[in-house]
Amino acid sequence: MPEYDDIDLRELFTAFTINGLALRNRFIMPGMQRGWCQEGRPGPQLADYYRERSAGEVALIITEACAVDHPSATQGPYYGWMRPDTTDAWRKCVAAAHDGGARMFVQLWHEGAIRKEGGSGPYAQHPTLSPSGYLRPGLRNGRAATTQELKEIREAYVRSALLAREVGADGIEVHAAHGYLLDQFLWAGTNVREDGYGGADIRNRVRFPAEIVASLRAALGRDFPISFRFSQWKEIDFTAKVAQNPDELRAMISALRAAGVDMFHVSTRRFHVPEWAGSDLGLAGWVKSMTDAAVCAVGSVGLGADIMESAEGTRAVEHQLAFGLGELQRRFARGDFDLVCVGRSHISDPAWVRKVRERRYSEIRLFKREHLERPGRDNTPHVAPAFVEARKAEALRDARAREAPPASPSAQAPPG
Ligand SMILES: Cc1cc2nc3c(=O)[nH]c(=O)nc-3n(C[C@H](O)[C@H](O)[C@H](O)COP(=O)(O)O)c2cc1C
């Protein structure tokens, strides 16, 4: 296959250390909720799934998003929770990941305004809480959390993180991406608080996420790795920006690093798309230029359709492996990031990392949307109906924009 002749990924197969934790290579499997838990408890299916991916040589597996130990975190029964009554089940998942030689981080998550308000589930009586009661500007769900409730949510993060360490996890990841609670704090569009935690200045909007990180650091000690995952894009607004410019990004990253973050996990839909005009740096590259913490990139490595196009079915996936690996090599060699996540391709092919290492490119199993189907495990009744509708509408708007002829051709446009 001549298109792979110039690809040399050996540097991506060198070891790396995050706050003292040794990783065998630079590949990570990101958090991906599969809908296989029962009341927050994973069963053998999830443990086996992690074991198989670990055996496929990925260095670090981040668990699917686990709700923190607070009744406002989620109403979804099929996703993970990190609570005292779920630890035995999660311990088996961590052990399974360790079996194949991978490390494991537990991802801690809270839906904020995305959570359904009311209903008939066990937590239905508890209010849906967020910075200001907005899913996005003008779209309301639930209400603003009081200062006391913020304190309780922060304590829930700490409790769940301590449980994650107790079940054997090698680190934790704070999920502050894609429009969930902590992202609702970071985004000016959903955070209009006037108590020093919100408003136009990103230094105020980052305060609550940074306080959570500082509390986690104080509780977990200096040596326990903490990753912070954030994104500009939201599931209901693909073009949103938490940081409008590099100065805002730097202010946010500095506050989080000072609070104790060891790794920034920079979530983009396509890792190779430039973040701001005038440079071909992706968002991860910008973050890397601003911090001494580890930086992980993610987004459509080797795939032609991105995560939201796959989730909403607006575009069929095709392989763009040679392009993706070529960009990975180029950007990694330039120092844009230390680590890279491969998500959907790990769903379709547990041995993706090994096959790439062995250059068995033609044997890689392509991800297809059918791999996401979860008969009887639909969580949409447990999130705000307005969220489900807005997400679909955004995917359609994005698909139409893609089909419209571009105003002027861009040298940086990804293929396809
Ligand atoms: C089925 C599925 C579930 C996901 N669940 C989560 C999650 O729990 N937490 C999270 O931060 N991201 C989640 N994501 C996003 C992925 O972590 C990743 O950022 C995304 O799939 C892009 O990587 P890829 O292009 O390599 O697939 C999920 C993605 C998929 C496909």
Ligand as a Chemical Component Dictionary entry (heavy atoms), coordinates in Angstrom:
data_LIG
# 
_chem_comp.id                   LIG 
_chem_comp.type                 NON-POLYMER 
_chem_comp.pdbx_formal_charge   0 
_chem_comp.three_letter_code    LIG 
# 
loop_
_chem_comp_atom.comp_id 
_chem_comp_atom.atom_id 
_chem_comp_atom.alt_atom_id 
_chem_comp_atom.type_symbol 
_chem_comp_atom.charge 
_chem_comp_atom.model_Cartn_x 
_chem_comp_atom.model_Cartn_y 
_chem_comp_atom.model_Cartn_z 
_chem_comp_atom.pdbx_ordinal 
LIG C1  C1  C 0 -20.498 5.463  21.911 1  
LIG C2  C2  C 0 -19.729 6.655  22.365 2  
LIG C3  C3  C 0 -19.842 7.057  23.683 3  
LIG C4  C4  C 0 -19.124 8.154  24.144 4  
LIG N1  N1  N 0 -19.154 8.470  25.478 5  
LIG C5  C5  C 0 -18.309 9.393  25.966 6  
LIG C6  C6  C 0 -18.118 9.521  27.365 7  
LIG O1  O1  O 0 -18.649 8.771  28.170 8  
LIG N2  N2  N 0 -17.279 10.512 27.776 9  
LIG C7  C7  C 0 -16.612 11.334 26.916 10 
LIG O2  O2  O 0 -15.879 12.213 27.356 11 
LIG N3  N3  N 0 -16.746 11.182 25.586 12 
LIG C8  C8  C 0 -17.541 10.214 25.097 13 
LIG N4  N4  N 0 -17.564 9.971  23.744 14 
LIG C9  C9  C 0 -16.661 10.729 22.846 15 
LIG C10 C10 C 0 -15.337 9.949  22.667 16 
LIG O3  O3  O 0 -14.625 9.902  23.870 17 
LIG C11 C11 C 0 -14.425 10.594 21.612 18 
LIG O4  O4  O 0 -14.087 11.896 22.005 19 
LIG C12 C12 C 0 -15.055 10.649 20.252 20 
LIG O5  O5  O 0 -15.602 9.393  19.883 21 
LIG C13 C13 C 0 -14.072 11.102 19.197 22 
LIG O6  O6  O 0 -13.045 10.171 19.022 23 
LIG P1  P1  P 0 -13.042 9.244  17.668 24 
LIG O7  O7  O 0 -13.214 10.200 16.557 25 
LIG O8  O8  O 0 -11.716 8.567  17.693 26 
LIG O9  O9  O 0 -14.195 8.316  17.809 27 
LIG C14 C14 C 0 -18.300 8.882  23.261 28 
LIG C15 C15 C 0 -18.199 8.471  21.930 29 
LIG C16 C16 C 0 -18.879 7.361  21.490 30 
LIG C17 C17 C 0 -18.698 6.907  20.070 31 
# 
loop_
_chem_comp_bond.comp_id 
_chem_comp_bond.atom_id_1 
_chem_comp_bond.atom_id_2 
_chem_comp_bond.value_order 
_chem_comp_bond.pdbx_ordinal 
LIG C1  C2  SING 1  
LIG C2  C3  SING 2  
LIG C2  C16 DOUB 3  
LIG C3  C4  DOUB 4  
LIG C4  N1  SING 5  
LIG C4  C14 SING 6  
LIG N1  C5  DOUB 7  
LIG C5  C6  SING 8  
LIG C5  C8  SING 9  
LIG C6  O1  DOUB 10 
LIG C6  N2  SING 11 
LIG N2  C7  SING 12 
LIG C7  O2  DOUB 13 
LIG C7  N3  SING 14 
LIG N3  C8  DOUB 15 
LIG C8  N4  SING 16 
LIG N4  C9  SING 17 
LIG N4  C14 SING 18 
LIG C9  C10 SING 19 
LIG C10 O3  SING 20 
LIG C10 C11 SING 21 
LIG C11 O4  SING 22 
LIG C11 C12 SING 23 
LIG C12 O5  SING 24 
LIG C12 C13 SING 25 
LIG C13 O6  SING 26 
LIG O6  P1  SING 27 
LIG P1  O7  DOUB 28 
LIG P1  O8  SING 29 
LIG P1  O9  SING 30 
LIG C14 C15 DOUB 31 
LIG C15 C16 SING 32 
LIG C16 C17 SING 33 
# 
